[in-house]
Amino acid sequence: MSEYKTESHSEEIEFIFNQDTNLEEEINRKPALVKDLTAYYRLLKRKVLSAFAPKLPKTFTNILYLTLDCPPYTKDSLRLDSPLEFIDKMRRQYPENDIRVMVPIVNSEADKFKFSKSFKFFIQNRVVEASVYKFPKNKSNIQVYGIYSQAFSVCKDVSEIAKLCYLAPFLKAARIAISSLEFDNFKPDIVHSENIPFFLGCEFEDKFPRNIKVLQSIKDFTQIDIAKTEAFWAAINLADKTAMRKICKDKVVKKLIASLFNLHNAKRFAQMNDCLKFIYKNYYKFRKYIDKGEDIEENVIFNKLNARIMQIYPQMNSGGSLYFNSYMYTLRRAHFRTVTSETYYNEIFNNPQLSGVMYPQLIKVKDESDFVSYGINYDKYGFRAPRELYYSFNAENFRDYRNKNKTAILKEFSADRIKTNFVDPTLFKDEDSVIVGSLDSFYDSPLLFAYASQEIFANGVDVLFNTILKLFELHKSFQVIICIKNGLKSGFIRNWIEFLQKNKYINGRWVFIDGKLNLSKFYSASDMTLIPRRANFNTPEHFIAMHYGCVPVVSRSGILNDTVSDIFDDITNGCGLKTKKSLLTEEDNNELFLAPVMKALNIYQHNPSSWNLLVKNCLLKDCSWSFETLEKYNKIYKELL
């Protein structure tokens, strides 16, 4: 029965049922802040004094950037797409904007930071404490705030907070923290919410201050991770009026909710909204010893509720209607919306399938929406540190040195070195990397490189493996390195690797790495990188690849289409190859992606002058945060106020 228990509340359940508490007292208990008259007095005094204070014209804008990305000074800070690079460039270009960042803190990282303020908030059936910490100042002098609470900080990795069971309490705590940042002499004018539904679960709480504007940034409507949560728990946390109204019209659900309410209330069930508020505040109190599978009456009701709601929303556990409704609510309430790709922005309005049930809402808010392109900060990626490469090179001398890098890395992944564990450790960023397969250092052929994640559909991992297999079947001359961190934990990926191992005729022509890599060494040695993504990821791998002259072969989607120009579209400045269409079509995705890969191999083998032009164009490609991009953001900020 463990699937009914969410990890985030395991301690909470034990805390409740190991103590003798009176149910009525717990239900009616109010946060300590209500009784703190001193705090109310100070608040009233400040408001009165501010009313008589002289009003000075404000010449700057306070912007708070809310994100799940982890900044420096934490163990998860090595993300290549950290938001700090954008904030740094924005502040330098527009110093009048005071831009700060707020992120969640996981595990016990909080003791490393300077304490700022603590507060309490109500989640499920009890008051939870949260603390706001100030991170140490970074090189760019950007102030970062971190929020720590047992309601969501039990995660091992910040990315896990994207799961609904952690995201709901984090956003609730974040909204409270944002509205109380005056303690640090910072009062936000705008909250820039990056790819998380800012207003998630706020139906049953006080509204966000109207004087703070919200800019909602959504990278990709298909990338929503709600993990595996209880259906009714998810529904009541999302609390979208339309979704809840649909649930409560169902006779079975209505009867079960009434039964649950009447178990703990003397009065007869009346208002559905009152009942939902009651259940929301006491949800985990009612789920008694669910991990033991006892047939307590509340458990029986909840199990029936979950089953019924899963019938109403059959796709909810994989990102269906209920979660999209929370994004609808955010879209309606936000003052402006952005998508970080011109291609994707146009696609979602022309192709309703990409946004699903949110399409009508997107049309409604189109006038308050726009796209802002993506860029990278070159200084951040060690591009000026040639020691990271075997041989350093530039757009003028790459013909002499790129092949030397390739020779060096082929030697490192020879069968003998892998067997004796003698591979260059500077190739990796962790010590527990697993290497499967080997390369032939004497085999003169193009070297392909693929860097992906476990997200099979979004990253197009299925297309990647099918393409590689097809190339082997066609007896094409090439070698390939594939890297997927934690890939061997995925049954789908593991099966593919086992299939490659069984085909003896391709021994020495492929390597699979499960680990974190020093990407610069791999890209500087590889001839081309394969990126068959279906989703609009804001990741900089193709930018890094181009910087080292590694030609990207990509799907024609999102930022990949925005930033990679196909040499057959632009013979002068082309820096890669693209599919004819996005991989989000009904056509055969494997055939779509195989076509540009075959073209790239053909150019490499039969037209060296054109290939050298491709490499040179990659090396000269400017992928930085341009003034035009930053100015577009600044214009949005100004218009919001």
C-alpha positions in Angstrom: 0.0 0.0 0.0 3.1 2.3 -0.1 1.8 4.0 -3.3 -0.8 5.8 -1.2 1.9 7.5 1.0 3.7 10.6 -0.3 7.2 10.9 0.9 6.9 14.6 1.9 4.4 13.9 4.7 5.8 10.6 6.1 7.3 12.5 9.1 4.1 14.5 9.5 2.0 11.4 9.7 4.2 9.9 12.4 4.2 13.2 14.3 0.4 13.3 14.4 -0.5 9.8 15.4 2.3 9.3 18.0 0.7 12.0 20.1 -2.6 12.2 21.9 -4.3 15.1 20.3 -7.9 16.2 20.2 -9.3 16.3 16.7 -11.5 19.3 17.3 -8.6 21.3 18.9 -6.3 20.5 16.0 -8.9 21.6 13.4 -9.7 24.9 15.2 -6.1 25.7 16.1 -4.8 28.9 14.6 -1.2 30.0 13.8 0.6 31.7 16.6 0.8 34.8 14.5 -2.9 35.5 15.1 -2.2 35.8 18.8 0.9 37.9 18.4 -0.6 41.4 19.1 2.9 42.9 19.1 3.4 42.0 15.5 0.1 43.5 14.5 1.0 46.7 16.4 4.3 47.0 14.6 2.6 46.4 11.3 -0.1 49.1 12.0 2.5 51.6 13.2 4.6 51.1 10.0 1.6 51.6 7.7 0.5 54.8 9.6 4.0 56.2 9.4 4.4 55.4 5.7 1.1 57.1 4.9 2.6 60.4 6.1 6.0 59.9 4.7 7.0 62.0 1.7 6.3 60.2 -1.6 9.5 60.2 -3.7 9.5 59.2 -7.4 10.9 55.7 -7.9 13.4 55.5 -10.7 14.1 51.7 -10.5 12.3 48.4 -10.6 12.6 45.6 -8.0 12.4 42.2 -9.6 12.3 38.9 -7.8 13.2 35.8 -10.0 11.5 32.7 -8.6 13.0 29.5 -9.9 13.8 25.8 -9.0 17.3 26.2 -10.5 20.0 26.0 -7.9 22.5 28.9 -7.8 26.1 28.7 -6.6 27.2 27.7 -3.1 25.1 24.6 -3.0 26.0 21.1 -4.0 23.6 21.2 -6.9 25.0 24.4 -8.3 26.8 23.0 -11.3 23.7 23.3 -13.5 24.7 24.6 -16.9 21.4 26.6 -17.3 21.5 28.4 -14.0 19.4 31.6 -14.1 22.2 33.7 -12.6 23.9 34.2 -15.9 20.7 35.9 -17.2 20.3 38.0 -14.0 24.0 39.0 -14.2 23.7 40.2 -17.8 20.4 42.0 -17.1 21.8 43.9 -14.1 24.9 45.0 -16.0 22.8 46.2 -18.9 20.2 47.8 -16.7 21.8 48.7 -13.3 18.6 50.6 -12.3 16.8 47.3 -11.9 17.4 45.6 -8.6 17.0 41.9 -9.5 17.2 39.2 -6.9 16.6 35.5 -6.9 14.6 33.1 -4.7 15.0 29.3 -4.7 14.2 26.3 -2.5 16.8 24.8 -0.2 17.0 21.0 0.1 18.3 18.7 2.8 20.5 20.4 5.5 22.0 23.1 3.3 20.4 25.8 5.4 23.1 25.9 8.1 25.5 27.3 5.5 23.6 30.5 5.0 22.9 33.6 7.0 19.6 33.5 8.8 17.2 36.3 7.8 13.6 35.5 8.8 11.2 32.7 9.8 7.5 32.4 9.4 4.7 29.8 9.6 2.2 28.6 7.1 -0.7 26.2 7.1 -0.4 23.1 4.9 -2.7 20.1 5.1 -3.5 19.6 8.8 -0.9 21.5 10.7 1.2 24.7 10.9 4.6 24.3 9.3 7.6 26.5 9.9 9.7 27.9 7.1 12.9 30.0 7.0 14.2 32.5 4.5 18.0 32.6 4.2 20.4 34.9 2.5 23.0 33.2 0.4 26.6 34.5 0.4 27.2 37.2 -2.2 28.4 35.8 -5.5 30.9 37.3 -7.9 28.1 39.1 -9.8 26.9 40.6 -6.5 23.4 39.1 -7.0 21.4 38.5 -3.8 19.9 35.1 -3.6 17.3 34.0 -1.0 16.6 30.4 -0.2 13.5 29.0 1.5 13.8 26.0 3.8 10.9 24.0 5.2 10.4 20.3 6.2 7.3 20.4 3.9 9.5 20.3 0.8 13.2 20.4 1.7 13.4 16.7 2.4 14.2 16.2 -1.3 17.6 14.9 -2.3 17.7 17.2 -5.3 16.1 20.5 -6.2 14.6 19.1 -9.4 12.4 16.8 -7.2 10.5 19.8 -6.0 8.9 19.9 -9.4 6.8 17.0 -8.1 3.3 18.1 -7.0 3.6 16.9 -3.4 6.6 19.3 -2.9 5.7 22.0 -5.3 2.4 23.0 -3.7 3.9 23.7 -0.2 7.0 25.4 -1.8 4.9 27.9 -3.8 2.7 28.6 -0.8 5.8 29.3 1.3 7.3 31.4 -1.5 4.3 33.6 -1.8 4.4 34.4 1.9 8.1 35.0 1.8 7.9 37.3 -1.2 5.2 39.5 0.4 7.4 39.9 3.5 10.8 40.7 2.0 10.6 44.2 3.4 12.7 42.9 6.3 15.7 43.1 3.9 14.7 46.5 2.5 13.5 44.9 -0.7 9.9 45.2 -1.8 9.3 43.4 -5.1 7.5 45.2 -7.9 7.5 42.1 -10.2 7.8 38.4 -9.6 9.3 36.6 -12.5 8.2 33.0 -12.0 10.3 30.6 -14.1 8.4 27.6 -15.4 6.4 26.8 -12.3 2.7 27.6 -11.8 3.0 30.5 -9.4 -0.6 30.4 -8.3 -0.7 26.7 -7.6 -3.1 25.8 -4.8 -4.0 29.3 -3.8 -7.8 28.8 -4.0 -7.9 28.2 -0.2 -5.6 30.9 1.0 -5.3 34.7 1.0 -4.8 36.4 -2.4 -1.3 37.5 -3.4 -0.7 41.3 -2.9 -2.2 43.2 -5.8 0.6 45.7 -6.0 3.1 43.0 -7.0 2.9 42.1 -10.7 3.6 38.5 -11.9 5.4 37.6 -15.1 4.8 33.9 -15.7 7.5 32.3 -17.9 6.8 28.8 -19.3 9.5 27.0 -21.2 7.4 24.1 -22.5 3.8 23.1 -21.8 4.6 19.5 -22.3 7.2 19.4 -19.5 5.1 19.0 -16.4 6.2 16.6 -13.8 3.7 15.7 -11.1 5.2 12.3 -10.3 2.9 9.7 -8.7 0.6 11.3 -6.3 -2.8 10.4 -4.9 -5.5 11.5 -7.2 -7.7 13.2 -4.7 -4.8 14.8 -2.9 -3.6 16.3 -6.2 -7.1 17.5 -7.1 -7.7 19.2 -3.8 -4.3 20.9 -3.9 -4.6 22.1 -7.4 -8.1 23.4 -6.4 -8.9 24.9 -9.8 -12.5 26.0 -9.6 -13.5 24.4 -13.0 -11.8 21.1 -12.1 -13.3 20.9 -8.6 -16.7 21.8 -9.9 -16.4 18.9 -12.4 -15.4 16.5 -9.6 -18.1 17.6 -7.2 -20.8 17.1 -9.8 -20.1 13.5 -9.8 -22.6 11.7 -7.6 -20.2 9.1 -6.3 -17.6 11.7 -5.4 -20.2 13.9 -3.8 -21.5 11.0 -1.6 -17.9 10.0 -0.5 -17.0 13.6 0.3 -20.2 14.0 2.4 -19.4 10.7 4.2 -15.8 11.9 5.1 -17.1 15.3 6.3 -19.8 13.8 8.4 -17.3 11.5 10.2 -15.8 14.4 12.0 -18.6 17.0 12.1 -21.8 16.9 14.0 -23.6 19.2 11.5 -25.0 17.7 8.3 -23.0 18.2 5.1 -24.0 21.4 3.3 -21.6 23.5 1.3 -19.1 21.6 -0.9 -16.6 24.4 -0.7 -16.6 24.3 3.2 -16.1 20.5 3.0 -13.1 20.8 0.6 -11.5 23.4 2.9 -12.0 21.1 5.9 -10.5 18.1 4.1 -7.6 20.3 2.7 -6.6 21.3 6.2 -6.8 17.9 7.7 -6.1 15.6 4.8 -3.2 13.6 6.3 -4.8 13.4 9.7 -7.5 11.4 8.1 -5.2 9.1 6.2 -4.4 7.0 9.2 -1.6 4.4 8.9 -2.1 4.1 5.2 1.2 2.4 4.8 -0.1 -0.5 6.9 -3.2 -0.9 4.8 -5.6 -1.0 7.7 -9.3 -0.8 6.8 -10.0 2.3 8.8 -13.2 4.0 7.6 -11.4 7.1 6.3 -9.0 5.0 4.3 -11.8 3.1 2.6 -13.4 6.4 1.6 -10.2 7.9 0.3 -9.4 4.8 -1.7 -12.8 5.0 -3.3 -12.3 8.7 -4.0 -8.9 8.1 -5.6 -10.3 5.3 -7.8 -13.3 7.5 -8.9 -11.2 10.5 -9.7 -8.8 8.4 -11.7 -11.8 7.3 -13.8 -12.8 11.0 -14.3 -9.2 12.0 -15.1 -7.6 8.9 -16.6 -4.3 10.6 -17.5 -3.8 12.5 -14.3 -0.8 10.6 -13.1 1.1 11.3 -16.3 0.3 15.0 -16.5 -3.3 15.3 -17.4 -6.2 17.7 -17.0 -6.0 18.6 -13.3 -2.4 19.8 -13.4 -3.0 21.7 -16.6 -5.9 23.5 -14.8 -3.4 24.8 -12.3 -1.5 26.3 -15.2 -4.7 27.7 -16.6 -5.3 29.4 -13.3 -1.8 30.8 -13.3 -2.2 32.0 -16.9 -5.4 33.8 -16.0 -4.0 35.5 -12.9 -0.5 36.4 -14.2 -0.1 39.9 -15.6 2.1 38.8 -18.5 3.4 35.5 -19.9 6.5 34.6 -21.8 7.8 31.6 -23.7 11.6 31.3 -24.3 11.5 30.4 -27.9 10.0 32.2 -31.0 9.5 28.9 -32.8 7.7 27.3 -29.8 5.6 30.5 -29.2 4.3 30.4 -32.8 3.8 26.6 -32.7 1.5 26.6 -29.6 -0.9 29.1 -31.3 -0.9 27.2 -34.6 -0.9 23.7 -33.2 -3.5 23.2 -30.3 -2.0 19.7 -29.7 1.1 21.2 -28.1 -0.8 23.0 -25.4 -3.8 20.6 -25.1 -6.6 21.8 -22.9 -4.8 25.1 -22.2 -5.2 26.2 -25.9 -8.4 28.2 -25.4 -6.8 30.0 -22.4 -3.6 30.8 -24.3 -5.7 32.4 -27.1 -7.5 34.5 -24.4 -4.2 35.9 -23.0 -2.3 36.2 -26.3 -2.3 40.0 -26.2 -0.5 39.8 -22.8 2.0 37.2 -24.1 5.3 37.2 -26.0 8.5 35.2 -26.5 12.0 36.1 -25.4 14.9 34.3 -26.9 17.5 32.3 -25.0 21.3 32.9 -24.6 24.3 31.9 -22.6 27.1 33.6 -20.7 30.3 32.5 -22.3 32.4 33.5 -19.3 30.6 30.9 -17.2 31.4 27.8 -19.2 35.2 28.0 -18.9 35.6 28.8 -22.6 38.7 30.8 -21.8 40.3 27.9 -20.0 42.2 25.9 -22.7 43.6 23.6 -20.0 40.2 21.8 -20.1 41.0 20.6 -23.6 43.7 18.3 -24.8 44.5 20.8 -27.5 43.2 24.4 -27.7 42.1 25.8 -31.0 40.1 28.5 -32.7 38.3 29.3 -36.0 41.6 29.8 -37.7 43.7 26.8 -36.7 41.0 24.2 -35.9 42.0 22.0 -38.9 45.3 21.2 -37.1 44.1 20.7 -33.6 40.5 19.3 -33.6 41.7 16.0 -34.9 44.3 15.8 -32.2 41.5 16.1 -29.6 39.7 13.3 -31.4 42.7 11.0 -31.5 43.2 11.6 -27.7 39.7 10.8 -26.7 39.5 7.7 -28.9 42.6 6.4 -27.2 41.1 7.0 -23.7 38.0 4.8 -24.6 40.0 1.9 -26.0 39.0 -1.5 -24.7 42.3 -1.9 -22.8 42.0 1.3 -20.9 38.4 0.8 -20.0 39.2 -2.8 -18.8 42.1 -1.6 -16.6 40.1 1.5 -15.4 42.9 3.7 -16.8 40.6 6.3 -18.5 41.5 9.9 -18.0 39.7 11.1 -14.9 39.5 14.7 -16.1 36.9 13.5 -18.6 34.4 13.1 -15.8 32.9 15.3 -13.0 32.1 12.3 -10.7 34.1 9.3 -9.7 31.3 6.7 -10.1 30.8 7.0 -13.9 30.0 3.7 -15.6 31.4 3.0 -19.1 29.9 0.3 -21.3 31.4 -0.6 -24.7 34.6 0.7 -26.3 36.0 2.6 -29.3 38.7 1.7 -31.8 41.5 4.2 -31.8 42.7 3.1 -35.2 39.3 3.3 -36.9 39.2 6.5 -39.0 35.6 7.7 -39.1 33.4 10.5 -38.0 32.8 10.6 -34.2 29.2 11.2 -33.1 28.3 12.4 -29.6 24.9 12.4 -27.8 24.2 14.0 -24.4 20.7 13.4 -23.1 18.7 12.7 -19.9 16.3 9.9 -18.8 13.3 11.8 -20.2 12.8 9.4 -23.0 10.0 11.2 -24.9 11.1 14.8 -24.3 14.8 14.1 -25.2 14.0 11.8 -28.1 16.1 9.0 -26.6 14.0 6.5 -28.5 14.8 8.3 -31.8 18.5 8.6 -30.8 18.9 4.8 -30.3 16.8 3.9 -33.4 19.0 6.3 -35.5 22.2 4.8 -34.3 20.9 1.3 -34.9 19.8 2.2 -38.4 23.2 3.6 -39.2 24.8 0.4 -38.1 22.4 -1.6 -40.2 23.3 0.6 -43.2 27.0 -0.2 -42.5 27.8 3.5 -42.2 31.3 4.4 -41.1 31.1 6.1 -37.7 31.7 5.8 -34.0 29.5 7.1 -31.3 29.6 8.2 -27.6 26.3 8.4 -25.7 26.0 9.9 -22.3 22.9 9.7 -20.1 23.3 10.3 -16.4 21.5 7.5 -14.4 20.6 6.1 -17.8 21.3 2.5 -16.6 18.5 2.9 -14.0 16.0 3.1 -16.9 14.8 -0.2 -18.2 14.2 1.2 -21.7 17.8 2.5 -22.0 19.3 -0.6 -20.3 17.5 -2.8 -22.8 19.0 -0.8 -25.7 22.5 -1.1 -24.3 22.1 -4.9 -23.8 20.9 -5.1 -27.4 24.0 -3.3 -28.6 26.3 -5.5 -26.5 24.8 -8.6 -28.2 25.7 -7.4 -31.7 29.4 -8.4 -31.9 29.9 -6.9 -35.3 29.7 -3.4 -33.9 32.1 -3.9 -31.0 34.6 -1.1 -30.7 32.3 1.4 -32.4 30.2 2.7 -29.5 30.5 3.7 -25.9 27.7 4.4 -23.3 28.6 6.5 -20.3 26.4 6.8 -17.2 27.9 9.8 -15.4 28.6 13.6 -15.4 31.1 14.7 -18.1 33.5 17.5 -18.8 31.5 18.4 -21.9 34.2 20.6 -23.4 36.6 17.7 -23.9 33.9 15.6 -25.6 32.6 18.4 -27.8 36.1 19.5 -28.8 36.8 15.9 -30.0 33.5 15.0 -31.6 32.6 15.8 -35.2 28.9 16.1 -34.6 26.3 16.0 -31.8 22.9 14.4 -32.2 20.0 16.2 -30.5 16.6 14.7 -31.5 14.6 16.6 -28.9 10.8 16.9 -29.0 10.5 19.4 -26.2 11.5 23.0 -26.0 14.4 22.6 -23.5 16.3 25.8 -22.5 19.6 23.8 -22.2 22.9 25.1 -23.6 24.5 21.9 -24.8 24.2 22.8 -28.5 25.7 26.2 -27.8 28.7 24.6 -26.1 29.0 22.1 -28.9 29.1 24.9 -31.5 31.7 26.8 -29.5 34.0 23.8 -29.9 33.2 23.2 -33.5 31.0 20.2 -33.0 28.3 20.4 -35.6 24.8 20.0 -34.2 22.2 17.8 -35.9 18.9 18.7 -34.3 15.1 18.6 -34.5 13.4 21.6 -35.9 11.8 22.6 -32.6 11.9 25.3 -30.0 15.2 27.0 -29.3 17.0 24.5 -31.4 15.3 25.9 -34.5 15.8 29.4 -33.2 19.6 29.1 -32.7 20.8 26.5 -35.2 20.8 27.5 -38.9 20.7 24.6 -41.4 23.5 24.8 -44.0 20.9 23.9 -46.7 18.8 26.9 -45.6 21.8 29.3 -45.3 24.8 28.0 -47.3 26.9 31.0 -46.1 26.3 31.0 -42.3 24.8 27.5 -41.7 26.2 26.0 -38.6 24.3 22.7 -38.4 21.6 20.5 -39.9 17.9 20.2 -38.9 14.9 17.9 -39.5 12.4 19.2 -42.1 9.7 19.3 -39.4 9.3 19.2 -35.7 9.4 15.7 -34.2 6.0 16.4 -32.6 4.2 15.2 -35.7 2.4 12.1 -36.8 5.1 11.3 -39.3 7.8 8.7 -38.6 10.2 10.5 -36.2 13.0 8.0 -36.8 12.9 8.8 -40.6 12.6 12.5 -40.0 15.8 12.6 -37.9 17.7 10.0 -39.8 17.6 12.2 -43.0 19.8 15.1 -41.6 22.2 12.7 -39.9 22.7 11.0 -43.3 23.3 14.4 -44.9 25.8 15.3 -42.3 27.8 12.1 -42.7 27.7 12.5 -46.5 29.1 16.1 -46.2 31.8 14.9 -43.8 33.0 12.0 -46.0 32.6 13.5 -49.5 32.7 17.3 -49.2 35.5 18.3 -46.7 35.4 22.0 -47.7 31.7 22.3 -46.9 32.3 20.4 -43.6 35.2 22.8 -42.7 32.8 25.7 -43.4 30.3 24.2 -41.0 32.9 23.8 -38.3 34.1 27.4 -38.8 30.6 28.8 -38.7 30.0 26.9 -35.4 33.1 28.4 -33.9 32.1 31.9 -34.9 28.5 31.6 -33.9 27.5 34.2 -31.3 25.1 32.6 -28.8 25.4 35.1 -26.0 22.7 37.2 -24.3 22.3 39.9 -26.8 21.2 43.5 -26.1 18.0 42.9 -28.1 17.0 39.9 -25.9 17.7 41.8 -22.7 15.9 44.9 -23.9 12.8 42.8 -24.7 12.7 41.6 -21.1 13.3 45.1 -19.8 10.5 46.4 -22.0 8.1 43.8 -20.5 9.2 44.8 -17.0 8.5 48.4 -17.7 5.1 47.7 -19.3 4.0 45.7 -16.3 4.4 48.7 -14.0 
